[in-house]
Amino acid sequence: MLRRELRAFLDAAKTLDRQTVVVLTLAPMLAILQYHLGDRSLGAQVVERWGLAPEWEGLMGWGWWFGMQGVLGFLIPVAVLKLGFRQPWSAMGLGAGDIRFAGTLALLYLPLVAVGTWVLSARPDFQANYPHYGPAAQDWELFWAYQALFLFYWMGWEYLWRGFTLFGTRHALGFWAVFVQMIPFAVMHASKPWPEALLSVVGGVALGALCWRAGAFWIAVPIHSAQMLLLDLFCTLRIRTGATGYGLSALLKAFGG
C-alpha cells in the first residue's frame, strides 16, 4: 500500500510546473525571512554605532525594514526568475507594459484614494497607527525622510506579490494567479485596523488584475505608495492640528486654512 501511495504521489508530482512550485514555495519563505531579518530592532543595532540622534536611529530602524523588503521582495525574486528560469523581462512583469492604460486608471483612482484616506484618517485607531513611525507625525523632516525610505519597501512588497507570485505563476494558473497572489497579501494585513484588513482582499484582487491587464507590476507601486502617503499625511495633519470630522472646515483646519 505504501509503495502504491508513493508511486501515486510521485506521478502527481511529475505533473507540477517547476517554476510555479519554486515561486509558490519561495514567496512565503521570503515573507517569513523579511519578518525576522527585517526586524527594526536588528536594524537599530546595526546603525547605533553611527552616533545618530535618537529620532534618526529610530528612522534607520524603519529604513532597515524597508531595505530588507526591497532585497527579499525584489532583488532575490528577480534573480530567481532571470537567472534560475531564464525568463524575459516582460514575462517577469518588468517590461513597460501598457503604460497608457495603467496611467489612466491610476489618475482616475487617486482622487478616490484621497477621499477614502481622508475619511479613514478621522478614526482614532488609524491616527494611532499612521505613520507607523510615530515621531514622523511631529517632524516634517523626519516625515519626508521616512516616506522616501518607504519606496524601497513598496518596490519589494509589490514585486513579491504583483510581480514574482503573479507573473511567476500565470503561465500555469492563468487568471487564477490574480487570486492566488491576493491570499498571502490579505492575510498579512490581518493585524491592521479591520476596515483596512478587509479592504486588502478587494485591493489585492484589484491590483493583481490591473497588473495582469497592464502586463507589468510597476503601476502597483505608485498606486499603493500614494495610498499610504496620503493616509500618513492626513493622519499627521490631524494629529498636529487636532482637526476632526470630514467636512471642509476640518480640511481647512488640517491644512492651516
TIZA-281751 format. One record per residue (C-alpha): residue in three letters; x, y, z. Coordinates in Angstrom, 1 decimal. Example, Ala and Ser with C-alpha at 12.3 -4.5 7.8 and 13.67 -1.06 7.14 Angstrom:
% TIZA-281751
+-----+--------+--------+--------+
!  aa !      x !      y !      z !
+-----+--------+--------+--------+
! ALA !   12.3 !   -4.5 !    7.8 !
! SER !   13.7 !   -1.1 !    7.1 !
+-----+--------+--------+--------+
***
This chain:
% TIZA-281751
+-----+--------+--------+--------+
!  aa !      x !      y !      z !
+-----+--------+--------+--------+
! MET !    0.0 !    0.0 !    0.0 !
! LEU !    2.8 !    2.4 !    0.9 !
! ARG !    4.6 !    1.7 !   -2.5 !
! ARG !    1.3 !    2.4 !   -4.3 !
! GLU !    0.7 !    5.6 !   -2.4 !
! LEU !    4.3 !    6.7 !   -3.0 !
! ARG !    4.0 !    5.9 !   -6.7 !
! ALA !    0.8 !    7.9 !   -7.0 !
! PHE !    2.4 !   10.8 !   -5.2 !
! LEU !    5.4 !   10.8 !   -7.4 !
! ASP !    3.3 !   10.5 !  -10.6 !
! ALA !    1.2 !   13.5 !   -9.4 !
! ALA !    4.4 !   15.5 !   -8.6 !
! LYS !    5.7 !   14.9 !  -12.1 !
! THR !    2.7 !   16.9 !  -13.4 !
! LEU !    3.7 !   20.0 !  -11.5 !
! ASP !    5.3 !   23.0 !  -13.2 !
! ARG !    8.8 !   23.5 !  -11.6 !
! GLN !    8.8 !   27.3 !  -11.8 !
! THR !    5.3 !   27.5 !  -10.2 !
! VAL !    6.4 !   25.2 !   -7.4 !
! VAL !    9.5 !   27.3 !   -6.7 !
! VAL !    7.6 !   30.6 !   -6.8 !
! LEU !    4.7 !   29.5 !   -4.5 !
! THR !    7.2 !   27.9 !   -2.1 !
! LEU !    9.8 !   30.7 !   -2.1 !
! ALA !    7.3 !   33.7 !   -1.8 !
! PRO !    6.1 !   32.8 !    1.7 !
! MET !    9.6 !   31.9 !    2.8 !
! LEU !   10.8 !   35.3 !    1.7 !
! ALA !    7.9 !   36.9 !    3.6 !
! ILE !    8.9 !   35.0 !    6.7 !
! LEU !   12.6 !   36.0 !    6.3 !
! GLN !   11.5 !   39.6 !    6.0 !
! TYR !    9.6 !   39.3 !    9.3 !
! HIS !   12.7 !   38.1 !   11.1 !
! LEU !   15.7 !   39.5 !    9.2 !
! GLY !   14.0 !   42.9 !    8.6 !
! ASP !   13.3 !   43.3 !   12.4 !
! ARG !   13.7 !   47.0 !   13.2 !
! SER !   15.5 !   46.4 !   16.4 !
! LEU !   18.1 !   44.5 !   14.5 !
! GLY !   18.4 !   47.4 !   12.1 !
! ALA !   18.8 !   49.8 !   15.0 !
! GLN !   21.6 !   47.7 !   16.4 !
! VAL !   23.4 !   47.9 !   13.1 !
! VAL !   23.3 !   51.7 !   12.8 !
! GLU !   23.6 !   52.7 !   16.5 !
! ARG !   27.4 !   53.0 !   16.1 !
! TRP !   26.9 !   55.8 !   13.7 !
! GLY !   26.2 !   58.2 !   16.6 !
! LEU !   22.9 !   59.5 !   15.2 !
! ALA !   20.3 !   61.4 !   17.2 !
! PRO !   17.8 !   59.1 !   18.9 !
! GLU !   15.0 !   60.0 !   16.5 !
! TRP !   17.2 !   59.3 !   13.5 !
! GLU !   18.2 !   55.9 !   15.0 !
! GLY !   14.5 !   55.0 !   15.1 !
! LEU !   14.1 !   56.1 !   11.5 !
! MET !   17.0 !   54.0 !   10.4 !
! GLY !   15.4 !   51.0 !   12.1 !
! TRP !   12.5 !   51.5 !    9.7 !
! GLY !   14.9 !   52.1 !    6.9 !
! TRP !   16.4 !   48.6 !    7.6 !
! TRP !   12.9 !   47.1 !    7.5 !
! PHE !   12.2 !   48.8 !    4.2 !
! GLY !   15.6 !   48.0 !    2.7 !
! MET !   15.3 !   44.3 !    3.6 !
! GLN !   11.9 !   44.2 !    1.9 !
! GLY !   13.5 !   45.6 !   -1.2 !
! VAL !   16.2 !   42.9 !   -1.2 !
! LEU !   13.9 !   40.0 !   -0.3 !
! GLY !   10.9 !   41.0 !   -2.2 !
! PHE !   12.5 !   42.5 !   -5.4 !
! LEU !   16.2 !   41.6 !   -5.9 !
! ILE !   16.0 !   37.9 !   -4.9 !
! PRO !   12.8 !   37.1 !   -6.8 !
! VAL !   14.1 !   38.9 !   -9.9 !
! ALA !   17.3 !   36.9 !   -9.7 !
! VAL !   15.4 !   33.6 !   -9.3 !
! LEU !   13.2 !   34.2 !  -12.4 !
! LYS !   16.0 !   35.7 !  -14.5 !
! LEU !   19.0 !   33.5 !  -13.6 !
! GLY !   17.1 !   30.4 !  -12.5 !
! PHE !   14.5 !   30.2 !  -15.2 !
! ARG !   15.9 !   32.5 !  -17.9 !
! GLN !   12.6 !   34.4 !  -18.1 !
! PRO !   12.5 !   37.6 !  -20.3 !
! TRP !   11.8 !   40.8 !  -18.5 !
! SER !    8.3 !   41.1 !  -19.9 !
! ALA !    7.4 !   37.6 !  -18.6 !
! MET !    8.6 !   38.7 !  -15.1 !
! GLY !    6.3 !   41.7 !  -15.0 !
! LEU !    9.3 !   44.1 !  -15.6 !
! GLY !    8.5 !   45.2 !  -19.1 !
! ALA !    7.0 !   48.6 !  -19.9 !
! GLY !    3.5 !   47.1 !  -20.2 !
! ASP !    0.5 !   49.1 !  -21.3 !
! ILE !    1.6 !   52.4 !  -19.8 !
! ARG !   -1.3 !   54.5 !  -21.2 !
! PHE !   -3.9 !   52.1 !  -19.8 !
! ALA !   -2.2 !   51.8 !  -16.4 !
! GLY !   -1.6 !   55.5 !  -16.1 !
! THR !   -5.1 !   56.4 !  -17.0 !
! LEU !   -6.6 !   54.1 !  -14.3 !
! ALA !   -4.1 !   55.4 !  -11.8 !
! LEU !   -5.2 !   59.0 !  -12.4 !
! LEU !   -8.8 !   58.0 !  -12.1 !
! TYR !   -8.1 !   56.1 !   -8.9 !
! LEU !   -6.1 !   58.6 !   -7.0 !
! PRO !   -9.0 !   61.0 !   -6.3 !
! LEU !  -10.9 !   58.1 !   -4.8 !
! VAL !   -7.9 !   57.2 !   -2.7 !
! ALA !   -7.6 !   60.8 !   -1.5 !
! VAL !  -11.3 !   60.9 !   -0.4 !
! GLY !  -11.1 !   57.4 !    1.2 !
! THR !   -7.9 !   58.1 !    3.2 !
! TRP !   -9.2 !   61.4 !    4.3 !
! VAL !  -12.3 !   59.7 !    5.8 !
! LEU !  -10.3 !   56.9 !    7.4 !
! SER !   -7.8 !   59.3 !    8.9 !
! ALA !  -10.5 !   60.7 !   11.1 !
! ARG !  -10.6 !   57.4 !   13.0 !
! PRO !   -8.6 !   57.3 !   16.3 !
! ASP !   -7.3 !   53.8 !   15.5 !
! PHE !   -5.9 !   55.0 !   12.2 !
! GLN !   -4.2 !   58.0 !   13.8 !
! ALA !   -2.7 !   55.6 !   16.4 !
! ASN !   -1.2 !   53.5 !   13.6 !
! TYR !   -0.2 !   56.0 !   10.9 !
! PRO !    2.5 !   57.0 !   10.3 !
! HIS !    3.9 !   53.7 !   11.6 !
! TYR !    7.0 !   55.7 !   12.7 !
! GLY !    5.3 !   57.9 !   15.3 !
! PRO !    7.9 !   60.7 !   15.6 !
! ALA !    7.4 !   61.4 !   11.9 !
! ALA !    4.0 !   62.9 !   12.8 !
! GLN !    5.7 !   65.6 !   14.8 !
! ASP !    8.6 !   66.5 !   12.5 !
! TRP !    8.3 !   67.2 !    8.8 !
! GLU !   11.9 !   66.5 !    8.0 !
! LEU !   11.5 !   63.0 !    9.6 !
! PHE !    8.2 !   62.6 !    7.8 !
! TRP !    9.6 !   63.1 !    4.3 !
! ALA !   12.7 !   61.1 !    5.0 !
! TYR !   10.5 !   58.2 !    6.2 !
! GLN !    8.4 !   58.4 !    3.1 !
! ALA !   11.5 !   58.4 !    0.8 !
! LEU !   12.8 !   55.2 !    2.6 !
! PHE !    9.3 !   53.7 !    2.3 !
! LEU !    9.8 !   53.5 !   -1.5 !
! PHE !   12.3 !   50.6 !   -1.1 !
! TYR !    9.6 !   48.8 !    0.8 !
! TRP !    7.0 !   49.3 !   -1.9 !
! MET !    9.3 !   48.0 !   -4.6 !
! GLY !    9.9 !   44.8 !   -2.7 !
! TRP !    6.3 !   44.4 !   -1.4 !
! GLU !    4.6 !   44.9 !   -4.7 !
! TYR !    7.0 !   42.8 !   -6.7 !
! LEU !    6.8 !   39.9 !   -4.3 !
! TRP !    3.1 !   39.6 !   -4.9 !
! ARG !    2.1 !   41.5 !   -8.0 !
! GLY !    5.3 !   40.5 !   -9.8 !
! PHE !    7.0 !   37.3 !   -8.6 !
! THR !    3.9 !   35.5 !   -7.5 !
! LEU !    1.5 !   36.8 !  -10.2 !
! PHE !    3.8 !   36.7 !  -13.3 !
! GLY !    5.8 !   33.8 !  -12.0 !
! THR !    2.7 !   31.5 !  -12.0 !
! ARG !    0.3 !   32.9 !  -14.6 !
! HIS !    1.7 !   30.6 !  -17.3 !
! ALA !    0.4 !   27.6 !  -15.2 !
! LEU !   -2.5 !   29.1 !  -13.3 !
! GLY !   -3.9 !   31.5 !  -15.8 !
! PHE !   -6.1 !   34.3 !  -14.3 !
! TRP !   -6.4 !   32.3 !  -11.1 !
! ALA !   -2.9 !   33.7 !  -10.3 !
! VAL !   -4.6 !   37.0 !   -9.5 !
! PHE !   -6.5 !   35.4 !   -6.6 !
! VAL !   -3.5 !   33.3 !   -5.5 !
! GLN !   -1.3 !   36.3 !   -5.0 !
! MET !   -4.1 !   38.1 !   -3.1 !
! ILE !   -4.4 !   35.4 !   -0.3 !
! PRO !   -1.0 !   35.9 !    1.4 !
! PHE !   -1.2 !   39.7 !    0.8 !
! ALA !   -4.6 !   39.9 !    2.6 !
! VAL !   -3.5 !   37.5 !    5.4 !
! MET !   -0.5 !   39.8 !    6.1 !
! HIS !   -3.0 !   42.6 !    6.7 !
! ALA !   -4.8 !   40.7 !    9.5 !
! SER !   -3.3 !   42.8 !   12.3 !
! LYS !   -4.3 !   46.1 !   10.7 !
! PRO !   -7.4 !   48.0 !   11.7 !
! TRP !  -10.3 !   45.8 !   10.4 !
! PRO !  -11.6 !   48.2 !    7.7 !
! GLU !   -8.1 !   48.1 !    6.1 !
! ALA !   -7.7 !   44.4 !    6.6 !
! LEU !  -11.0 !   43.7 !    4.8 !
! LEU !  -10.2 !   46.2 !    2.0 !
! SER !   -6.9 !   44.4 !    1.4 !
! VAL !   -8.9 !   41.5 !   -0.1 !
! VAL !  -10.5 !   43.7 !   -2.6 !
! GLY !   -7.4 !   45.8 !   -3.1 !
! GLY !   -5.3 !   42.7 !   -3.6 !
! VAL !   -7.5 !   41.4 !   -6.4 !
! ALA !   -7.9 !   44.8 !   -8.0 !
! LEU !   -4.1 !   45.5 !   -8.0 !
! GLY !   -3.4 !   42.0 !   -9.3 !
! ALA !   -6.0 !   42.3 !  -12.1 !
! LEU !   -4.6 !   45.7 !  -13.0 !
! CYS !   -1.0 !   44.4 !  -13.2 !
! TRP !   -2.3 !   41.4 !  -15.2 !
! ARG !   -4.1 !   43.7 !  -17.7 !
! ALA !   -1.2 !   46.2 !  -17.9 !
! GLY !    1.3 !   43.4 !  -18.4 !
! ALA !    3.7 !   44.8 !  -15.7 !
! PHE !    3.9 !   45.2 !  -12.0 !
! TRP !    5.1 !   48.8 !  -12.0 !
! ILE !    1.7 !   50.5 !  -11.7 !
! ALA !    1.1 !   48.9 !   -8.3 !
! VAL !    4.0 !   50.9 !   -6.8 !
! PRO !    2.7 !   54.5 !   -7.2 !
! ILE !   -0.9 !   53.4 !   -6.5 !
! HIS !   -0.1 !   51.7 !   -3.2 !
! SER !    2.6 !   54.1 !   -2.1 !
! ALA !    0.3 !   57.1 !   -2.9 !
! GLN !   -2.4 !   55.5 !   -0.8 !
! MET !   -0.1 !   55.1 !    2.2 !
! LEU !    1.5 !   58.5 !    1.7 !
! LEU !   -1.9 !   60.2 !    1.7 !
! LEU !   -3.1 !   58.2 !    4.8 !
! ASP !    0.1 !   59.1 !    6.6 !
! LEU !   -0.2 !   62.8 !    5.6 !
! PHE !   -3.8 !   63.2 !    6.6 !
! CYS !   -3.3 !   61.4 !    9.9 !
! THR !   -0.2 !   63.6 !   10.6 !
! LEU !   -2.1 !   66.8 !    9.8 !
! ARG !   -5.0 !   65.7 !   12.1 !
! ILE !   -2.6 !   64.9 !   14.9 !
! ARG !   -0.7 !   68.2 !   14.6 !
! THR !   -3.8 !   70.4 !   14.2 !
! GLY !   -6.5 !   68.5 !   16.1 !
! ALA !   -8.8 !   68.5 !   13.1 !
! THR !  -11.8 !   66.2 !   13.4 !
! GLY !  -14.6 !   65.3 !   11.1 !
! TYR !  -14.7 !   65.1 !    7.3 !
! GLY !  -16.1 !   68.4 !    6.0 !
! LEU !  -14.5 !   71.5 !    4.5 !
! SER !  -13.9 !   73.1 !    7.9 !
! ALA !  -11.9 !   70.0 !    9.0 !
! LEU !   -9.9 !   70.1 !    5.8 !
! LEU !   -9.1 !   73.8 !    6.1 !
! LYS !   -8.1 !   73.4 !    9.7 !
! ALA !   -5.8 !   70.4 !    8.8 !
! PHE !   -4.1 !   72.4 !    6.1 !
! GLY !   -3.9 !   75.5 !    8.2 !
! GLY !   -6.5 !   77.4 !    6.3 !
+-----+--------+--------+--------+
***
